[in-house]
């Protein structure tokens, strides 16, 4: 079992280790997601970003102080995406999120970076409670033995906005927003 549903600082997400191609494809199936839309990748920390991406020190420091949840789009120094990913051509740049709690860091330490995306059907609203997750994904949780990393009564504050998605313009800290809340 390498498929997880976990709360983040915005909503529930579904994730799999970056090397697990079968479960990667299963995420697209479960979400009914278009295969031409890439998944984000959760990495351990800002140090990982500095070592493995083309972000410069000034940009990393900017991210450390960024007030809202964010996903940053950038290039990596080495190819992070496994060669046998069937839609690899869509990952010219990658969308990266930083692990923000112990559970996320533990999963990454155990499995390496994680592909992840919001745990909802494509074009439907994000999910904020374990109850909703278990209702909407009941068949899939049972069929695929998906591990839900949250207390049965856990709920994320629904007033938290989705993450801002952006990329830096060249080597500056100017931002090109893809999505801003």
N, CA, C and O of each residue as an XYZ file, in Angstrom:
724
protein
N       0.839     -1.176      0.000
C       0.000      0.000      0.000
C       0.882      1.237      0.000
O       1.588      1.512      0.970
N       0.833      1.962     -1.077
C       1.620      3.186     -1.171
C       0.763      4.364     -1.606
O       1.225      5.257     -2.315
N      -0.482      4.352     -1.173
C      -1.362      5.471     -1.468
C      -1.879      6.004     -0.150
O      -2.375      5.246      0.684
N      -1.762      7.332      0.043
C      -2.089      7.955      1.317
C      -3.056      9.115      1.099
O      -2.994      9.800      0.079
N      -3.934      9.328      2.049
C      -4.727     10.551      2.104
C      -4.324     11.241      3.398
O      -4.376     10.643      4.473
N      -3.921     12.503      3.288
C      -3.414     13.201      4.453
C      -3.868     14.651      4.477
O      -4.043     15.274      3.430
N      -4.055     15.177      5.669
C      -4.386     16.600      5.765
C      -3.129     17.438      5.546
O      -2.030     17.051      5.942
N      -3.311     18.576      4.917
C      -2.217     19.539      4.787
C      -2.681     20.826      5.455
O      -3.676     20.830      6.180
N      -1.972     21.902      5.216
C      -2.366     23.179      5.798
C      -3.477     23.855      5.006
O      -3.874     24.971      5.339
N      -3.992     23.194      3.951
C      -5.083     23.775      3.179
C      -6.299     22.840      3.093
O      -7.420     23.260      3.379
N      -6.087     21.605      2.710
C      -7.178     20.639      2.565
C      -6.571     19.233      2.627
O      -5.373     19.083      2.870
N      -7.390     18.214      2.410
C      -6.848     16.862      2.336
C      -6.229     16.632      0.963
O      -6.722     17.120     -0.054
N      -5.143     15.879      0.965
C      -4.430     15.559     -0.275
C      -4.275     14.061     -0.383
O      -4.278     13.346      0.619
N      -4.140     13.594     -1.613
C      -3.849     12.184     -1.874
C      -2.427     12.121     -2.419
O      -2.038     12.928     -3.264
N      -1.655     11.153     -1.928
C      -0.229     11.136     -2.248
C       0.277      9.717     -2.461
O      -0.329      8.744     -2.012
N       1.399      9.628     -3.156
C       2.115      8.374     -3.349
C       3.597      8.694     -3.499
O       3.953      9.788     -3.939
N       4.467      7.749     -3.137
C       5.901      7.990     -3.344
C       6.192      8.269     -4.817
O       5.547      7.712     -5.706
N       7.153      9.120     -5.055
C       7.463      9.555     -6.416
C       7.896      8.399     -7.311
O       7.760      8.486     -8.532
N       8.403      7.344     -6.744
C       8.884      6.195     -7.530
C       7.800      5.164     -7.811
O       8.054      4.211     -8.548
N       6.607      5.315     -7.256
C       5.570      4.298     -7.383
C       4.634      4.620     -8.553
O       3.610      5.282     -8.385
N       5.005      4.142     -9.724
C       4.312      4.494    -10.957
C       2.872      3.973    -10.984
O       1.972      4.674    -11.448
N       2.647      2.761    -10.495
C       1.294      2.199    -10.530
C       0.328      3.032     -9.690
O      -0.792      3.306    -10.122
N       0.757      3.436     -8.487
C      -0.118      4.241     -7.643
C      -0.232      5.662     -8.176
O      -1.260      6.313     -7.989
N       0.813      6.148     -8.839
C       0.749      7.450     -9.518
C      -0.404      7.442    -10.526
O      -1.219      8.365    -10.548
N      -0.470      6.413    -11.347
C      -1.548      6.295    -12.338
C      -2.904      6.127    -11.651
O      -3.921      6.616    -12.143
N      -2.912      5.438    -10.521
C      -4.156      5.212     -9.785
C      -4.731      6.537     -9.268
O      -5.950      6.702     -9.225
N      -3.869      7.477     -8.877
C      -4.358      8.794     -8.433
C      -5.174      9.451     -9.546
O      -6.251      9.989     -9.291
N      -4.666      9.410    -10.777
C      -5.398      9.995    -11.904
C      -6.747      9.306    -12.091
O      -7.755      9.957    -12.365
N      -6.755      7.990    -11.943
C      -7.997      7.222    -12.093
C      -9.002      7.586    -10.991
O     -10.167      7.861    -11.276
N      -8.550      7.584     -9.754
C      -9.428      7.877     -8.615
C     -10.005      9.282     -8.703
O     -11.194      9.482     -8.453
N      -9.180     10.250     -9.055
C      -9.632     11.642     -9.118
C     -10.402     11.968    -10.397
O     -11.088     12.986    -10.482
N     -10.275     11.079    -11.393
C     -10.807     11.356    -12.729
C     -10.116     12.605    -13.283
O     -10.748     13.488    -13.861
N      -8.820     12.644    -13.087
C      -7.984     13.790    -13.461
C      -7.453     13.607    -14.883
O      -7.076     12.504    -15.277
N      -7.429     14.693    -15.640
C      -6.831     14.661    -16.970
C      -5.353     14.312    -16.855
O      -4.642     14.847    -16.005
N      -4.901     13.410    -17.720
C      -3.520     12.941    -17.651
C      -2.515     13.992    -18.137
O      -1.306     13.800    -18.007
N      -3.006     15.080    -18.686
C      -2.100     16.145    -19.121
C      -1.882     17.194    -18.035
O      -1.236     18.213    -18.280
N      -2.419     16.951    -16.826
C      -2.226     17.864    -15.698
C      -1.245     17.223    -14.718
O      -1.530     16.159    -14.169
N      -0.107     17.851    -14.493
C       0.883     17.252    -13.580
C       0.429     17.297    -12.123
O      -0.447     18.077    -11.750
N       1.039     16.453    -11.321
C       0.820     16.464     -9.876
C       1.914     17.299     -9.227
O       2.998     17.462     -9.789
N       1.630     17.822     -8.056
C       2.652     18.525     -7.273
C       3.539     17.479     -6.596
O       3.225     16.289     -6.580
N       4.639     17.949     -6.045
C       5.560     17.079     -5.309
C       5.831     17.717     -3.957
O       6.193     18.891     -3.873
N       5.653     16.931     -2.896
C       5.974     17.421     -1.558
C       7.400     16.988     -1.217
O       7.752     15.811     -1.304
N       8.207     17.976     -0.826
C       9.603     17.715     -0.462
C       9.812     18.039      1.014
O       8.960     18.651      1.657
N      10.936     17.627      1.524
C      11.172     17.671      2.958
C      11.214     19.081      3.545
O      10.519     19.371      4.518
N      12.035     19.960      2.950
C      12.243     21.261      3.588
C      12.891     22.250      2.623
O      13.142     21.935      1.459
N      13.153     23.447      3.132
C      13.777     24.494      2.315
C      15.204     24.124      1.928
O      15.674     24.492      0.852
N      15.883     23.407      2.791
C      17.239     22.949      2.474
C      17.206     22.061      1.230
O      18.074     22.161      0.363
N      16.205     21.199      1.153
C      16.063     20.345     -0.035
C      15.889     21.221     -1.273
O      16.510     20.967     -2.305
N      15.053     22.246     -1.176
C      14.855     23.160     -2.308
C      16.169     23.786     -2.748
O      16.465     23.860     -3.941
N      16.957     24.237     -1.772
C      18.215     24.914     -2.094
C      19.201     23.966     -2.772
O      19.918     24.365     -3.690
N      19.238     22.726     -2.327
C      20.179     21.745     -2.892
C      19.743     21.209     -4.251
O      20.590     20.884     -5.082
N      18.438     21.110     -4.489
C      17.947     20.336     -5.620
C      17.200     21.104     -6.694
O      16.796     20.525     -7.702
N      17.010     22.406     -6.492
C      16.299     23.187     -7.509
C      17.187     24.312     -8.014
O      18.296     24.515     -7.519
N      16.695     25.029     -8.990
C      17.424     26.184     -9.517
C      17.070     27.473     -8.784
O      17.500     28.554     -9.186
N      16.288     27.363     -7.711
C      15.989     28.542     -6.905
C      17.266     29.030     -6.229
O      18.058     28.229     -5.733
N      17.462     30.350     -6.212
C      18.658     30.895     -5.573
C      18.382     31.172     -4.082
O      17.251     31.046     -3.612
N      19.426     31.545     -3.370
C      19.322     31.763     -1.928
C      18.291     32.841     -1.586
O      17.510     32.684     -0.648
N      18.294     33.912     -2.337
C      17.343     35.001     -2.099
C      15.894     34.516     -2.275
O      15.018     34.894     -1.497
N      15.645     33.698     -3.273
C      14.304     33.167     -3.495
C      13.887     32.206     -2.370
O      12.733     32.211     -1.939
N      14.820     31.397     -1.908
C      14.528     30.479     -0.795
C      14.186     31.281      0.455
O      13.229     30.950      1.155
N      14.949     32.323      0.742
C      14.659     33.163      1.907
C      13.294     33.826      1.777
O      12.569     33.960      2.763
N      12.946     34.235      0.575
C      11.630     34.823      0.327
C      10.540     33.794      0.661
O       9.555     34.129      1.319
N      10.712     32.555      0.213
C       9.736     31.495      0.483
C       9.598     31.216      1.975
O       8.495     30.966      2.461
N      10.700     31.256      2.696
C      10.655     31.000      4.136
C       9.765     32.013      4.852
O       9.161     31.692      5.876
N       9.681     33.231      4.321
C       8.897     34.299      4.951
C       7.511     34.459      4.327
O       6.722     35.287      4.781
N       7.214     33.682      3.304
C       5.934     33.814      2.612
C       4.804     33.460      3.577
O       4.859     32.420      4.233
N       3.783     34.308      3.672
C       2.772     34.164      4.724
C       1.679     33.139      4.429
O       1.116     32.571      5.364
N       1.369     32.890      3.183
C       0.280     31.972      2.824
C       0.841     30.599      2.458
O       2.020     30.475      2.127
N      -0.003     29.573      2.517
C       0.427     28.286      1.958
C       0.783     28.491      0.483
O       0.132     29.272     -0.212
N       1.810     27.794      0.012
C       2.237     28.012     -1.373
C       2.708     26.722     -2.028
O       3.091     25.748     -1.380
N       2.654     26.775     -3.346
C       3.265     25.782     -4.220
C       4.123     26.587     -5.176
O       3.626     27.485     -5.856
N       5.416     26.269     -5.231
C       6.316     27.001     -6.109
C       6.669     26.120     -7.308
O       6.963     24.932     -7.170
N       6.631     26.734     -8.470
C       6.955     26.026     -9.707
C       8.365     26.410    -10.112
O       8.697     27.592    -10.210
N       9.190     25.401    -10.347
C      10.584     25.660    -10.689
C      11.175     24.458    -11.422
O      10.506     23.447    -11.635
N      12.412     24.592    -11.791
C      13.156     23.479    -12.376
C      14.040     22.868    -11.303
O      14.432     23.536    -10.346
N      14.347     21.591    -11.478
C      15.248     20.910    -10.547
C      16.605     20.730    -11.214
O      16.710     20.701    -12.440
N      17.647     20.609    -10.386
C      19.004     20.440    -10.915
C      19.166     19.103    -11.623
O      19.771     19.024    -12.692
N      18.625     18.064    -11.023
C      18.618     16.745    -11.657
C      17.176     16.385    -11.930
O      16.260     16.885    -11.278
N      16.985     15.516    -12.896
C      15.632     15.137    -13.241
C      14.993     14.368    -12.091
O      15.413     13.254    -11.777
N      13.998     14.947    -11.472
C      13.320     14.374    -10.318
C      12.264     13.348    -10.724
O      11.963     12.427     -9.965
N      11.711     13.508    -11.904
C      10.607     12.670    -12.366
C      11.161     11.354    -12.920
O      12.030     11.366    -13.791
N      10.664     10.225    -12.420
C      11.143      8.930    -12.920
C      10.896      8.783    -14.424
O       9.903      9.280    -14.955
N      11.816      8.092    -15.096
C      11.725      7.934    -16.550
C      10.487      7.177    -16.997
O      10.000      7.398    -18.106
N       9.968      6.293    -16.163
C       8.838      5.480    -16.598
C       7.473      6.086    -16.256
O       6.454      5.402    -16.347
N       7.447      7.353    -15.867
C       6.168      8.051    -15.692
C       5.562      8.215    -17.086
O       6.219      8.769    -17.968
N       4.337      7.754    -17.310
C       3.780      7.758    -18.669
C       3.560      9.148    -19.263
O       3.568      9.288    -20.486
N       3.367     10.166    -18.451
C       3.157     11.525    -18.967
C       4.320     12.446    -18.573
O       4.118     13.626    -18.282
N       5.512     11.903    -18.569
C       6.700     12.639    -18.118
C       6.898     13.968    -18.864
O       7.418     14.922    -18.287
N       6.495     14.039    -20.125
C       6.712     15.238    -20.933
C       6.029     16.473    -20.360
O       6.393     17.590    -20.729
N       5.042     16.310    -19.461
C       4.356     17.477    -18.900
C       5.121     18.100    -17.737
O       4.707     19.132    -17.210
N       6.237     17.483    -17.328
C       6.996     17.959    -16.169
C       8.270     18.700    -16.584
O       9.364     18.347    -16.143
N       8.135     19.708    -17.417
C       9.313     20.521    -17.752
C       9.782     21.304    -16.517
O      10.978     21.496    -16.299
N       8.823     21.742    -15.734
C       9.056     22.320    -14.415
C       8.211     21.514    -13.442
O       7.301     20.795    -13.855
N       8.507     21.628    -12.152
C       7.728     20.896    -11.160
C       7.121     21.867    -10.153
O       7.682     22.924     -9.864
N       5.967     21.484     -9.631
C       5.262     22.250     -8.609
C       5.615     21.619     -7.268
O       5.298     20.454     -7.030
N       6.265     22.373     -6.393
C       6.786     21.828     -5.142
C       6.098     22.442     -3.927
O       5.875     23.651     -3.857
N       5.773     21.581     -2.984
C       5.245     22.001     -1.678
C       6.219     21.509     -0.623
O       6.866     20.476     -0.792
N       6.315     22.253      0.460
C       7.192     21.891      1.573
C       6.374     21.141      2.618
O       5.260     21.545      2.953
N       6.937     20.043      3.132
C       6.305     19.351      4.253
C       6.208     20.338      5.408
O       7.168     21.052      5.698
N       5.057     20.383      6.066
C       4.915     21.382      7.134
C       4.580     20.771      8.486
O       4.300     21.499      9.438
N       4.604     19.450      8.585
C       4.392     18.850      9.904
C       5.145     17.520     10.015
O       5.702     17.023      9.037
N       5.150     16.969     11.199
C       5.896     15.753     11.475
C       5.440     14.586     10.604
O       6.273     13.834     10.099
N       4.138     14.425     10.423
C       3.619     13.324      9.614
C       4.140     13.416      8.182
O       4.567     12.406      7.621
N       4.115     14.587      7.589
C       4.610     14.760      6.224
C       6.095     14.420      6.148
O       6.532     13.702      5.248
N       6.865     14.942      7.098
C       8.306     14.680      7.087
C       8.594     13.189      7.268
O       9.513     12.655      6.648
N       7.813     12.518      8.114
C       7.998     11.075      8.324
C       7.725     10.303      7.041
O       8.487      9.407      6.678
N       6.644     10.647      6.356
C       6.339      9.967      5.098
C       7.438     10.186      4.069
O       7.839      9.252      3.374
N       7.921     11.413      3.971
C       8.993     11.699      3.012
C      10.272     10.975      3.415
O      10.965     10.434      2.552
N      10.598     10.953      4.688
C      11.789     10.210      5.136
C      11.666      8.727      4.828
O      12.659      8.080      4.496
N      10.457      8.180      4.934
C      10.239      6.758      4.654
C      10.174      6.449      3.162
O      10.638      5.395      2.725
N       9.599      7.363      2.377
C       9.292      7.043      0.983
C       9.935      7.951     -0.053
O       9.748      7.725     -1.248
N      10.677      8.959      0.351
C      11.253      9.976     -0.528
C      10.177     10.972     -0.898
O       9.077     10.871     -0.355
N      10.410     11.929     -1.783
C       9.352     12.901     -2.075
C       8.065     12.211     -2.521
O       8.071     11.081     -3.009
N       6.971     12.929     -2.335
C       5.654     12.381     -2.649
C       4.987     13.166     -3.771
O       4.960     14.397     -3.742
N       4.447     12.451     -4.762
C       3.512     13.079     -5.676
C       2.244     13.315     -4.878
O       1.842     12.454     -4.096
N       1.605     14.465     -5.057
C       0.359     14.696     -4.355
C      -0.515     15.699     -5.088
O      -0.055     16.499     -5.902
N      -1.786     15.618     -4.762
C      -2.789     16.511     -5.317
C      -3.974     16.500     -4.357
O      -4.107     15.590     -3.540
N      -4.818     17.494     -4.454
C      -5.961     17.547     -3.532
C      -6.807     16.283     -3.654
O      -7.029     15.770     -4.751
N      -7.270     15.795     -2.513
C      -8.072     14.563     -2.462
C      -9.535     14.901     -2.699
O     -10.329     14.990     -1.762
N      -9.869     15.084     -3.944
C     -11.239     15.329     -4.371
C     -11.322     14.898     -5.825
O     -10.296     14.756     -6.491
N     -12.504     14.694     -6.310
C     -12.660     14.400     -7.734
C     -12.331     15.684     -8.494
O     -12.634     16.783     -8.030
N     -11.725     15.542     -9.634
C     -11.403     16.726    -10.432
C     -12.662     17.538    -10.678
O     -13.727     16.985    -10.953
N     -12.534     18.837    -10.579
C     -13.590     19.810    -10.800
C     -14.620     19.832     -9.674
O     -15.664     20.471     -9.812
N     -14.344     19.142     -8.553
C     -15.211     19.229     -7.381
C     -14.461     19.964     -6.277
O     -13.243     20.130     -6.354
N     -15.173     20.397     -5.267
C     -14.574     21.165     -4.175
C     -13.589     20.331     -3.363
O     -13.692     19.107     -3.283
N     -12.634     21.034     -2.765
C     -11.688     20.381     -1.876
C     -12.420     19.807     -0.671
O     -13.531     20.227     -0.346
N     -11.786     18.849     -0.017
C     -12.375     18.198      1.149
C     -11.595     18.584      2.393
O     -10.366     18.657      2.374
N     -12.337     18.836      3.491
C     -11.718     19.362      4.696
C     -11.914     18.486      5.933
O     -11.451     18.849      7.014
N     -12.588     17.342      5.800
C     -12.801     16.500      6.972
C     -12.585     15.030      6.638
O     -12.788     14.594      5.505
N     -12.173     14.287      7.639
C     -11.998     12.846      7.472
C     -13.334     12.201      7.109
O     -13.384     11.279      6.294
N     -14.405     12.686      7.712
C     -15.729     12.152      7.405
C     -16.023     12.260      5.904
O     -16.442     11.280      5.287
N     -15.808     13.441      5.313
C     -16.072     13.632      3.881
C     -15.171     12.742      3.029
O     -15.618     12.152      2.046
N     -13.909     12.653      3.412
C     -12.969     11.790      2.684
C     -13.483     10.365      2.654
O     -13.517      9.727      1.602
N     -13.884      9.868      3.824
C     -14.323      8.470      3.915
C     -15.665      8.241      3.227
O     -15.937      7.127      2.780
N     -16.500      9.256      3.132
C     -17.762      9.119      2.407
C     -17.530      9.108      0.892
O     -18.039      8.238      0.186
N     -16.770     10.065      0.410
C     -16.587     10.220     -1.032
C     -15.670      9.136     -1.614
O     -15.895      8.658     -2.726
N     -14.648      8.757     -0.863
C     -13.683      7.769     -1.365
C     -13.815      6.412     -0.685
O     -12.851      5.649     -0.637
N     -15.003      6.102     -0.157
C     -15.205      4.855      0.585
C     -14.794      3.625     -0.226
O     -14.036      2.790      0.268
N     -15.280      3.502     -1.457
C     -14.960      2.337     -2.294
C     -13.460      2.228     -2.547
O     -12.885      1.144     -2.443
N     -12.831      3.347     -2.877
C     -11.409      3.334     -3.192
C     -10.553      3.027     -1.965
O      -9.566      2.297     -2.059
N     -10.932      3.585     -0.814
C     -10.184      3.336      0.421
C     -10.199      1.843      0.729
O      -9.172      1.273      1.099
N     -11.343      1.218      0.580
C     -11.441     -0.220      0.841
C     -10.766     -1.037     -0.251
O     -10.020     -1.967      0.054
N     -11.009     -0.715     -1.505
C     -10.476     -1.508     -2.617
C      -8.960     -1.459     -2.702
O      -8.322     -2.470     -2.996
N      -8.377     -0.298     -2.450
C      -6.934     -0.130     -2.615
C      -6.187     -0.033     -1.296
O      -4.982      0.218     -1.279
N      -6.888     -0.228     -0.201
C      -6.279     -0.153      1.126
C      -5.516      1.164      1.304
O      -4.364      1.179      1.736
N      -6.182      2.256      0.962
C      -5.581      3.583      1.090
C      -5.495      3.936      2.570
O      -6.468      3.787      3.308
N      -4.334      4.400      2.995
C      -4.120      4.796      4.385
C      -4.525      6.261      4.549
O      -3.973      7.145      3.894
N      -5.491      6.504      5.428
C      -5.919      7.871      5.735
C      -5.208      8.295      7.016
O      -5.423      7.705      8.075
N      -4.366      9.310      6.919
C      -3.570      9.790      8.044
C      -4.279     10.922      8.770
O      -3.831     12.068      8.733
N      -5.378     10.603      9.425
C      -6.091     11.613     10.209
C      -7.072     10.908     11.135
O      -7.612      9.851     10.809
N      -7.286     11.508     12.275
C      -8.274     11.008     13.235
C      -9.647     10.996     12.551
O      -9.936     11.881     11.745
N     -10.494     10.009     12.858
C     -11.818      9.934     12.201
C     -12.662     11.193     12.296
O     -13.509     11.422     11.434
N     -12.456     12.018     13.321
C     -13.248     13.243     13.468
C     -12.451     14.501     13.116
O     -12.887     15.613     13.415
N     -11.290     14.333     12.483
C     -10.431     15.471     12.165
C     -11.067     16.341     11.083
O     -11.674     15.842     10.136
N     -10.912     17.637     11.249
C     -11.422     18.587     10.276
C     -10.440     19.747     10.144
O      -9.935     20.264     11.140
N     -10.181     20.140      8.919
C      -9.315     21.293      8.645
C     -10.199     22.535      8.655
O     -11.324     22.506      8.155
N      -9.695     23.614      9.218
C     -10.458     24.860      9.214
C     -10.742     25.256      7.770
O      -9.820     25.487      6.989
N     -11.994     25.331      7.431
C     -12.357     25.592      6.036
C     -12.134     27.042      5.609
O     -12.307     27.376      4.437
N     -11.751     27.901      6.550
C     -11.472     29.286      6.167
C     -10.037     29.458      5.666
O      -9.631     30.563      5.304
N      -9.279     28.377      5.648
C      -7.922     28.433      5.107
C      -8.025     28.369      3.591
O      -8.671     27.475      3.044
N      -7.401     29.297      2.929
C      -7.449     29.330      1.471
C      -6.553     28.250      0.873
O      -5.629     27.753      1.518
N      -6.848     27.909     -0.352
C      -5.957     27.019     -1.095
C      -4.604     27.702     -1.234
O      -4.485     28.911     -1.039
N      -3.601     26.929     -1.567
C      -2.259     27.507     -1.665
C      -2.152     28.432     -2.872
O      -2.796     28.227     -3.901
N      -1.316     29.458     -2.713
C      -0.933     30.276     -3.859
C       0.003     29.413     -4.702
O       0.843     28.688     -4.169
N      -0.150     29.498     -6.003
C       0.738     28.777     -6.917
C       1.442     29.826     -7.753
O       0.800     30.680     -8.366
N       2.771     29.759     -7.777
C       3.525     30.780     -8.495
C       4.901     30.269     -8.892
O       5.368     29.223     -8.441
N       5.528     31.060     -9.759
C       6.936     30.843    -10.079
C       7.630     32.194    -10.031
O       7.019     33.243    -10.236
N       8.911     32.134     -9.755
C       9.695     33.366     -9.746
C      10.037     33.761    -11.180
O      10.182     32.912    -12.060
N      10.162     35.067    -11.392
C      10.570     35.571    -12.695
C      12.094     35.660    -12.698
O      12.697     36.466    -11.989
N      12.684     34.808    -13.515
C      14.140     34.683    -13.629
C      14.775     34.452    -12.261
O      14.319     33.599    -11.499
N      15.813     35.200    -11.952
C      16.530     35.034    -10.671
C      16.102     36.065     -9.631
O      16.815     36.300     -8.655
N      14.948     36.675     -9.838
C      14.478     37.713     -8.928
C      13.480     37.122     -7.926
O      13.180     35.929     -7.962
N      12.978     37.968     -7.045
C      11.893     37.540     -6.162
C      10.541     38.080     -6.652
O       9.541     38.039     -5.935
N      10.538     38.584     -7.886
C       9.258     38.945     -8.500
C       8.527     37.651     -8.826
O       9.138     36.652     -9.206
N       7.204     37.688     -8.671
C       6.414     36.460     -8.802
C       5.430     36.553     -9.950
O       4.803     37.588    -10.175
N       5.309     35.457    -10.666
C       4.260     35.266    -11.653
C       3.262     34.282    -11.036
O       3.548     33.091    -10.918
N       2.094     34.788    -10.646
C       1.084     33.956     -9.990
C       0.296     33.157    -11.016
O      -0.183     33.700    -12.012
N       0.171     31.883    -10.762
C      -0.728     31.026    -11.513
C      -2.094     31.042    -10.822
O      -3.139     31.066    -11.472
N      -2.054     31.029     -9.478
C      -3.268     31.138     -8.647
C      -2.893     31.907     -7.396
O      -1.873     31.621     -6.770
N      -3.720     32.893     -7.022
C      -3.462     33.726     -5.843
C      -4.739     33.852     -5.027
O      -5.795     34.193     -5.560
N      -4.633     33.572     -3.712
C      -5.773     33.722     -2.816
C      -5.534     34.827     -1.835
O      -6.390     35.102     -0.995
